[in-house]
Every structure is written in structure tokens, then in C-alpha cells.
């Protein structure tokens, strides 16, 4: 079978032969500009769901071959360019060749640059964006050589170009860029030299914090810094004494969320201790300073509970006192009832004093 023919079996020993057609495409710039036309996406669709998307070669030419007869629709696509005509309908007969010519007009322009590390090494996969005050937005990413190209910038518009911090190859570790941004006014030509130097986030984590509390508290030496996992609070990442300077720094913690607080080793019955809890996310920011982390110490004045006095000795004592107070009354009651002086109330019975009897002498 020759390249431009299609054979089809129609019987046991018979075949049909059909010559295939082709469509040649040429794209040229308006007024035959000296700048060559970049590669253009050519989208060809036809009968029975036929689809063919191809890119033109140098000089803006391309050939669609081995096409069956039918109706086709061809459309050129390239950012920053408008085409005339915008699309072309084509009726292609058996074995026919058709030539289609498009004229390209530049309607937008590009900004190009290179993104490198401080060492000068190109940085791949960094997102760079351009935003205008009127809401136009374009974005691109650097290739293996660190080069990017922002296409579709409209003439007469002002854009701000900056490195975008996004998740992706390389971008997730970018901490900042220098310069932070560049403002450009787009004219009728491409803008070059929009270079950036990026600084990557360090792999090592550093957490620092300053603490505020009772400076003259005598039990300062018994204060501890406690760092727990925010995902699993029962997991303690680090515990160490609070320095006298009330400032601490911890390195090489896992890149995740953590809870930081102050803990006291003083007995709970002597003091009431309270501490703030600060949550830090070292996954977003690997080196961070937080604070102030405040703690409060309240002295417990009710250190010992009062022990209740025994009840029986108290009742017995009151009874004895009441008995001594009522003894004179009991004596009077006894004498009245018995009719004789009561013995033993004053320690000894009183004896009746007999008066002397004077005897007269008889002579």
C-alpha cells in the first residue's frame, strides 16, 4: 500500500482503493515582521469524531496528510496572537490537497527572567505570577534552567511580578525572594531580565520563646518548659528547666504543630500554678519566635485542714464544771429532805458545839 492510498476489502477477491487527501497550513505574521512566528497549536476536527491537535514547525508550517474525504474545521491557537481568519472550514475531496493560510497579529507580550538560589544555582519549579490593578492575572513556572516566561501581558497595563509561594516542585520550600516584587509597564515588546533570587526554608527547626511571670518567685528553679505534640497531647517532645533569663530556644523539633507551656514541680498544696499554652506550627514556619508565655503563681493560704476536736472529752469537761457549780444547791436540797446536815460536802461533817453546863453547888 502506498502512503497516500487506502485499500479496503469489498469481496473475497476484490478491493477498493481510495486516494487520501491532505491539508497544508502556513502561518505568517502581519506585515511580514522580522520576528519569526512561534509554534502554533493547530486544532483540526472532522467527520465521525475525527480530532488532530498538532504544533506547527519552524516558519509556521504544518501538513495534515492521509485524510479521508469529508468536512473539516481548522483553528489556530497561540497565546498573545490573534489570527485572521480565526478558523477555517474545509471541504476535502478524495485525493485533494488544500492549502490554508493564517495571518497572525501580536496582541499581547511576555515578561521573562531567571530564578536562582543565592549560590547562583537555577531553581526549577518555582511559580512566578503577574497581577495587574485591573484584575488581569498570568502565571508561569521555571524550567530546569530556572527560566520562566509570563505570556499574555496586555499593552498599556501595569503588572506586579513576584514569586508565588505555592505547593509544588520547589515552591513549597521558598521562604522569600529578592526583590520581593517588580512593577512593569507593558508596551509593544517583550520585557526581559525580570530575575529573582530565592531563599529556601532551612531544614532545621528552631523554636524560641520569652516567658513572663513572677520574677522574684523563690521556686523559679523548679519551673520546667514542656513541649507536647498538638496532634497527640500525651506525647511529650521536650522538657527542660526554664533558664533564669526567662528565654529559651529549642532546635530540631519535628515539623508539625506543638503545644508550649510552663510546668511547676512545687507541691500543689502549697501553691496554685497556672500557665498559658501557645500552639506553634513548625511545618509552615520552621524557625519562629513566640511569646510572651505567661505563668501565674497563687499562694495557698489554707495549707492544712482543721482537725475536729474530740466530742466526749469536751462533754465530760463541761459536766464536771456544771457539777461543781451546782454543789451548794445540792447540799441545801439534801438537808431539807433528810433533816440532818449532809456529810462530805465540805470535806468533813460539822460537829455541834456543846455549851458548858454550870452546876450549882449545894451546901
C-alpha positions as CSV (number, residue, x, y, z in Angstrom):
1,X,0.0,0.0,0.0
2,X,1.4,3.4,-1.0
3,X,1.4,6.2,1.7
4,X,-1.5,8.3,0.1
5,X,-3.9,5.4,-0.6
6,X,-6.3,3.4,1.4
7,X,-7.3,-0.2,0.5
8,X,-10.5,-1.7,1.6
9,X,-11.6,-5.3,1.0
10,X,-15.1,-5.4,-0.5
11,X,-15.3,-9.1,-1.6
12,X,-13.5,-12.4,-1.4
13,X,-11.0,-11.4,-4.1
14,X,-11.8,-7.7,-4.6
15,X,-10.6,-4.5,-3.0
16,X,-11.4,-0.8,-3.3
17,X,-8.7,1.8,-3.5
18,X,-9.1,5.4,-2.3
19,X,-6.6,8.2,-2.6
20,X,-6.3,10.2,0.6
21,X,-6.1,13.9,0.8
22,X,-4.0,16.5,2.7
23,X,-4.2,20.0,4.2
24,X,-1.1,22.2,4.3
25,X,-1.1,25.1,6.7
26,X,1.1,28.2,6.7
27,X,1.0,30.9,9.4
28,X,2.7,34.2,8.8
29,X,2.8,37.4,10.8
30,X,1.2,40.7,9.8
31,X,3.4,42.9,7.6
32,X,5.9,40.1,7.5
33,X,7.5,41.1,10.8
34,X,11.1,40.2,11.2
35,X,10.3,38.2,14.4
36,X,9.6,34.6,13.5
37,X,6.2,33.1,14.4
38,X,6.4,30.8,17.5
39,X,5.0,27.3,17.3
40,X,1.2,27.5,16.8
41,X,-1.3,24.9,18.0
42,X,-3.4,23.7,15.1
43,X,-6.7,22.0,16.0
44,X,-8.3,20.0,13.2
45,X,-11.6,18.3,13.6
46,X,-13.7,16.4,11.1
47,X,-16.5,13.8,10.4
48,X,-17.1,10.8,12.6
49,X,-15.4,12.4,15.6
50,X,-12.0,12.9,14.0
51,X,-9.6,15.0,16.1
52,X,-6.0,16.0,15.5
53,X,-4.1,18.6,17.6
54,X,-0.6,19.3,16.2
55,X,2.0,22.1,16.6
56,X,3.4,23.9,13.6
57,X,7.1,23.8,12.9
58,X,9.7,26.4,12.1
59,X,8.2,29.2,9.9
60,X,4.7,28.4,10.9
61,X,4.1,25.5,8.5
62,X,2.4,22.1,9.0
63,X,1.0,19.3,6.8
64,X,-2.1,17.2,7.7
65,X,-1.9,14.1,5.4
66,X,-3.7,10.8,4.9
67,X,-7.1,12.4,5.3
68,X,-10.3,10.8,4.1
69,X,-12.7,12.9,2.1
70,X,-15.1,15.0,4.2
71,X,-15.7,18.2,6.0
72,X,-13.0,19.6,8.3
73,X,-12.7,22.6,10.7
74,X,-9.3,24.1,11.4
75,X,-8.4,26.5,14.2
76,X,-5.0,28.0,15.1
77,X,-4.3,28.8,18.8
78,X,-1.4,30.7,20.3
79,X,-1.4,33.0,23.3
80,X,-0.5,36.6,22.6
81,X,-1.7,36.3,19.0
82,X,-4.9,36.9,17.1
83,X,-5.4,35.1,13.8
84,X,-7.2,36.0,10.6
85,X,-9.3,34.2,9.9
86,X,-9.9,32.9,13.4
87,X,-10.9,29.5,12.0
88,X,-11.4,27.8,8.6
89,X,-14.0,25.3,7.3
90,X,-12.6,22.9,4.7
91,X,-14.3,20.5,2.2
92,X,-11.8,17.9,1.1
93,X,-12.5,15.5,-1.7
94,X,-10.8,12.2,-2.5
95,X,-7.1,12.7,-3.2
96,X,-7.4,16.5,-3.0
97,X,-4.8,18.9,-1.4
98,X,-5.9,22.1,0.3
99,X,-3.7,25.0,1.4
100,X,-4.8,27.2,4.3
101,X,-3.0,30.5,5.2
102,X,-3.5,32.3,8.5
103,X,-2.2,35.8,9.4
104,X,-1.1,36.3,13.0
105,X,-1.1,39.6,14.8
106,X,0.6,40.2,18.1
107,X,-1.9,41.5,20.7
108,X,0.0,40.7,24.0
109,X,3.5,40.4,25.2
110,X,5.7,38.5,27.6
111,X,8.0,39.1,30.6
112,X,10.9,36.7,31.0
113,X,13.5,36.1,33.7
114,X,15.6,33.6,35.6
115,X,15.1,32.4,39.2
116,X,18.2,31.3,41.1
117,X,19.4,30.5,44.6
118,X,21.8,32.7,46.4
119,X,24.6,30.5,45.2
120,X,23.6,31.2,41.6
121,X,22.2,27.7,41.0
122,X,19.0,27.7,38.9
123,X,15.8,26.8,40.8
124,X,13.3,24.6,39.0
125,X,9.6,24.5,39.6
126,X,9.2,28.0,41.2
127,X,5.9,29.7,40.5
128,X,6.0,33.3,39.2
129,X,2.9,35.4,38.9
130,X,1.9,38.8,37.3
131,X,-1.1,40.7,38.5
132,X,-2.5,44.0,37.2
133,X,-4.5,46.6,39.1
134,X,-7.5,45.9,36.8
135,X,-7.5,42.2,37.8
136,X,-5.6,40.5,34.9
137,X,-3.5,37.6,36.1
138,X,-0.9,35.4,34.5
139,X,1.3,32.6,36.0
140,X,4.3,30.5,34.9
141,X,6.8,28.1,36.4
142,X,10.6,27.9,36.0
143,X,12.1,25.1,33.9
144,X,15.3,23.2,34.7
145,X,17.4,26.2,33.8
146,X,15.4,28.4,36.2
147,X,13.9,30.4,33.3
148,X,10.2,31.5,33.2
149,X,8.0,33.3,30.7
150,X,4.8,35.1,31.6
151,X,2.7,35.3,28.5
152,X,-0.4,37.3,27.7
153,X,0.5,40.7,29.2
154,X,-1.6,43.4,27.7
155,X,-0.1,46.6,26.3
156,X,-0.8,49.7,28.4
157,X,-1.3,47.7,31.6
158,X,0.8,47.8,34.7
159,X,1.7,44.5,36.3
160,X,3.4,43.5,39.5
161,X,5.6,40.4,39.1
162,X,6.5,38.3,42.2
163,X,7.5,34.8,43.2
164,X,4.4,33.0,44.4
165,X,4.6,30.7,47.4
166,X,2.6,27.7,46.4
167,X,2.8,23.9,47.0
168,X,4.6,22.3,44.1
169,X,8.1,21.2,42.9
170,X,10.4,23.6,44.7
171,X,7.9,26.3,45.6
172,X,6.9,24.8,49.0
173,X,10.4,25.4,50.4
174,X,10.7,29.1,49.3
175,X,10.8,31.4,52.3
176,X,11.3,34.7,50.5
177,X,12.6,36.2,47.3
178,X,14.7,39.2,46.4
179,X,13.4,41.5,45.2
180,X,10.0,40.9,46.8
181,X,8.3,42.2,43.6
182,X,8.8,44.2,40.4
183,X,6.4,46.6,38.8
184,X,6.4,46.9,35.0
185,X,4.5,48.9,32.3
186,X,3.8,46.7,29.3
187,X,4.4,48.4,25.9
188,X,4.5,46.7,22.5
189,X,7.5,44.4,23.1
190,X,8.6,41.7,25.4
191,X,10.3,42.6,28.7
192,X,13.4,40.7,29.7
193,X,15.7,40.5,32.8
194,X,13.0,40.1,35.4
195,X,15.3,37.9,37.6
196,X,14.8,36.8,41.2
197,X,17.0,35.3,43.9
198,X,15.0,33.0,46.2
199,X,15.9,31.8,49.7
200,X,14.8,28.4,50.7
201,X,13.4,27.5,54.1
202,X,16.1,25.8,56.3
203,X,15.6,22.2,57.0
204,X,16.4,22.7,60.7
205,X,13.6,23.8,63.0
206,X,14.2,26.5,65.7
207,X,11.6,27.5,68.3
208,X,12.4,30.4,70.6
209,X,10.2,32.0,73.3
210,X,10.3,34.5,76.1
211,X,8.5,33.9,79.4
212,X,6.8,36.4,81.7
213,X,5.8,35.6,85.3
214,X,6.7,36.4,89.0
215,X,10.4,37.4,88.7
216,X,11.2,37.1,92.4
217,X,9.4,33.8,93.0
218,X,11.6,31.7,95.2
219,X,10.8,28.4,93.4
220,X,11.9,29.6,89.9
221,X,14.4,26.8,89.8
222,X,11.5,24.3,89.9
223,X,9.9,25.7,86.7
224,X,10.0,23.5,83.6
225,X,9.4,24.2,79.9
226,X,7.1,21.5,78.4
227,X,6.6,21.0,74.7
228,X,3.9,18.5,73.6
229,X,2.6,17.3,70.2
230,X,-0.6,19.2,69.3
231,X,-1.8,16.1,67.4
232,X,-1.2,13.8,70.3
233,X,-1.0,15.9,73.6
234,X,0.1,12.8,75.5
235,X,3.3,12.8,73.6
236,X,6.0,15.0,75.2
237,X,8.5,16.2,72.7
238,X,10.8,18.0,75.1
239,X,11.1,19.0,78.8
240,X,13.8,21.1,80.4
241,X,14.3,23.7,83.2
242,X,13.3,27.3,82.5
243,X,16.5,29.4,82.2
244,X,16.9,32.3,84.7
245,X,16.8,34.7,81.7
246,X,13.2,33.6,81.1
247,X,14.2,32.9,77.4
248,X,14.7,29.6,75.8
249,X,15.5,28.1,72.3
250,X,14.8,24.6,71.1
251,X,16.2,23.1,67.9
252,X,15.4,20.1,65.7
253,X,11.7,19.6,66.8
254,X,9.6,17.7,64.3
255,X,8.0,19.8,61.5
256,X,4.4,19.7,62.9
257,X,2.2,21.5,65.4
258,X,3.3,21.8,69.1
259,X,1.9,23.0,72.4
260,X,4.3,25.0,74.6
261,X,3.6,25.7,78.3
262,X,5.3,26.1,81.7
263,X,5.1,23.4,84.4
264,X,5.9,23.7,88.1
265,X,7.4,21.0,90.3
266,X,6.3,22.7,93.5
267,X,3.7,20.8,95.7
268,X,0.2,21.6,94.6
269,X,-1.0,22.1,98.3
270,X,1.5,25.0,98.8
271,X,0.8,27.0,95.6
272,X,-1.7,27.2,92.8
273,X,0.1,27.3,89.4
274,X,-1.3,28.4,86.1
275,X,0.4,28.7,82.6
276,X,-0.6,29.8,79.2
277,X,-0.5,27.3,76.3
278,X,0.9,28.5,73.0
279,X,0.4,26.5,69.8
280,X,3.1,26.7,67.1
281,X,3.2,25.2,63.6
282,X,6.8,24.4,62.6
283,X,5.5,22.9,59.3
284,X,4.5,26.3,58.0
285,X,7.4,28.3,59.6
286,X,10.4,26.2,60.5
287,X,12.1,29.0,62.5
288,X,9.8,31.0,64.7
289,X,9.8,33.1,67.9
290,X,6.7,33.2,70.1
291,X,5.7,34.9,73.3
292,X,5.3,36.1,75.9
293,X,4.4,32.8,77.5
294,X,2.9,33.9,80.9
295,X,2.5,31.9,84.1
296,X,0.8,32.8,87.4
297,X,1.6,31.6,91.0
298,X,-1.0,32.0,93.7
299,X,-0.1,31.0,97.3
300,X,-2.5,28.6,99.0
301,X,-3.3,30.1,102.5
302,X,-5.3,27.1,103.6
303,X,-2.4,24.7,103.7
304,X,-3.8,22.4,106.5
305,X,-7.4,21.4,107.2
306,X,-8.7,21.9,110.8
307,X,-9.0,18.6,112.8
308,X,-12.3,18.4,114.6
309,X,-11.9,18.2,118.5
310,X,-13.0,15.0,120.2
311,X,-16.6,15.3,121.4
312,X,-16.5,13.0,124.5
313,X,-13.8,14.8,126.5
314,X,-15.5,18.1,125.8
315,X,-18.8,16.9,127.1
316,X,-17.1,15.3,130.2
317,X,-15.3,18.6,131.0
318,X,-18.5,20.7,130.8
319,X,-20.3,18.2,133.0
320,X,-17.6,18.4,135.7
321,X,-17.7,22.2,135.7
322,X,-21.5,22.1,135.9
323,X,-21.3,19.7,138.9
324,X,-19.0,21.9,140.9
325,X,-21.2,25.0,140.3
326,X,-24.3,23.2,141.4
327,X,-22.8,21.5,144.6
328,X,-24.2,24.2,147.1
329,X,-27.7,23.8,145.8
330,X,-27.4,20.0,146.1
331,X,-26.4,20.4,149.8
332,X,-29.4,22.5,150.6
333,X,-31.7,20.0,148.9
334,X,-30.2,17.1,150.9
335,X,-30.6,18.8,154.3
336,X,-34.1,19.7,153.5
337,X,-35.0,16.2,152.6
338,X,-33.2,14.2,155.3
339,X,-33.4,16.7,158.1
340,X,-29.7,16.3,159.1
341,X,-26.6,18.0,157.9
342,X,-25.2,16.4,154.9
343,X,-21.8,14.8,155.3
344,X,-18.9,15.2,153.0
345,X,-19.9,18.2,151.1
346,X,-17.2,20.3,152.6
347,X,-14.8,17.5,153.2
348,X,-15.8,16.8,156.9
349,X,-19.1,16.9,158.9
350,X,-19.6,19.8,161.1
351,X,-19.9,18.8,164.8
352,X,-22.4,20.6,167.0
353,X,-20.7,22.7,169.6
354,X,-22.0,22.0,173.2
355,X,-22.4,24.8,175.6
356,X,-20.8,24.3,179.1
357,X,-23.4,23.5,181.8
358,X,-22.8,25.3,185.1
359,X,-23.5,23.2,188.1
360,X,-24.6,24.8,191.3
361,X,-23.0,23.7,194.5
362,X,-25.2,22.8,197.4
363,X,-24.1,23.2,200.8
